[in-house]
Amino acid sequence: MKLNKGFTLIELLIVIAILGVLAAAVLVAINPLEQLARARDGGRKDTVGQLGRAVQAYYTGQNAVYPTQGTTWLTALQTAGEIKSLPTNPTATNYTVGCNTNNVAQNGYCYVTNGTDAVVYARAESQSSKTAAVCTVAQTAWVVWSSAEGKTGIACMAANTDPAVGITGLK
């Protein structure tokens, strides 16, 4: 009498089906698109903070004068030696780069000054940024560096509204 050692086709199909269901559940829980958006927001937060410190260094080196607001503010920082190269905002297909205010963006990063204070900002992309800053559905989350607060964080603003110079309370 010969004993067959192994699994039947039905047993193998059941195991494969169970593994498929578990893999699908893990993918839903991890949400890879949100993870990618969080990573891009982390890069934005890093870059906005560095640009904010470069703006402050420019201000100090130019006898209390901020770079001129407009579409070449990053170029002014580079010319002054405060940054080595011009950064580019990472984008996703469903992400809107830029600012609502005219003529303040360069390479997807926004800048506004009133001569006394300045803000550097970029639109946040991930849902977790909105959640961390406790934004409502109608609000937009922004990654912001504010000279008034001296730090980088997330700010919630009404739709089509950019962060204002002097903003505080960053999350």
Steps between C-alpha positions, in 0.01 A plus 500: 500500500642838388450813719486829313662778696400852401206732470198474277421766245202618708717544809755705306230722348349566842839602644569728201156662538557562872842654430345722232233629740765571766722682248206715388416586862861603567509722188178673605636554851835634378353715217815540288376818329456672837845378606653652185311826562628506861856450376465790253354718778800410718728618220298821466521565873877452490544724198264772626691508830835527321369772271361687801839488671662617175253792482586591859875476425449725197309746722788504749768531233319776309452735797140406584371477142310191384531374141266673260164330476431359154579215265879527546532496880680163497743631240578793732580254781724301266679812372564612859646157580230401749406189297711299255231388258136574432270238658202359313175409675427125467164443335242231454246478219212620721699771678470872429834678517515868567345780691170677478667842512647615170875536437633348822591147386821365355549127434181421695607677820323818609638806677342818635651782702380831637853625570480418871404132487494227237343161431616217274238238423382217276169318479494174699378192320435220748184441697711448812630860472141626505418270790809601702416866462128437567388648169133485404388353169466852354853602601835454327807384693823693436857424604615840634815662635419826678756756613251618764503155658852401394401145411346275238165326539159433348232768476135466396361773280162554335484382140680735258673680788878505547672518840543862606820674600534482878305175535544318833354187654661256258443131581 
